[in-house]
């Protein structure tokens, strides 16, 4: 048996998690020796359930698992292989094995964008805005493929023609939620969908905290868009803090239930931010090399505008201008114009200022 095969088998056993595997390796040094150990030795190290899982390891369908992985074009990496992210090796209890569909970007600066599954209009708007801008600056967006903020973040990165990584709380053959199967496929074509769980693992509730530690562990920083007090995004943020990663949080209204977790994180010491530029400054990053790439993306975004959006954007382009002047020059109805302006702001082409003044994002401050 190869060492890698032994790791894959160990990862498939019930009751054997990363902490348990680490304990066993401190004794046996080689994963293959674990399966040759005497039952009484194992029982002295593990719980009864875990010891029984190891004793009956030949009963699991590990050969079929490896065959299916190969047929599906999925890769499995263990910590002993180059494809296993270095950042995950540094976290407490790193995954025993990592299933990867697609390719985890090399030399990327990963940032997690997380939040509630039921965002407000504000939360959804900010998720798209920040994810799009972060992607255009060259960040690789990491999230959990969940409904709401996660899905918006992934889609924004893809729309910006950038890579994104989705981390699952289930096996790669049990995409959750089911309506995100196409999104998962789209992500895997340019980035990666990853999981520490065997292929057919269902999305059990207790899997998601484990998923969240990988999201934060893979990332250099975590951005919380909008999260309730019991949101999994808070778990991700707390994992990040424990892993000595930056935690950035958008402020939320005091009466917005879906954002109470944001304000709680700020009270705990997370950095309150209001722009992508603040994130870059806080992270002490120099991304001058990415500016030209961002310009190309912005030009492509301009090409994709509707005729009405182009009309309004051309009025704003290169200057600051008030709502009334825009309305006068475009002859648009106020409600209709406001929708167009919101759309242009979401796409990252303009920004709004106090007094209903709008500014071309390309215009220097």
Helices and strands as residue ranges (DSSP letters): H 3-12, H 18-28, H 31-34, H 39-45, H 48-55, G 57-59, H 62-71, E 75-78, H 86-89, E 97-102, E 109-114, H 121-136, E 139-143, H 149-159, E 164-167, G 178-180, H 181-190, E 192-195, H 207-218, E 221-224, H 232-242, E 246-249, G 257-259, H 260-267, E 271-272, H 276-282, H 288-303, H 307-316, E 320-322, H 323-330, H 334-346, E 350-353, E 357-360
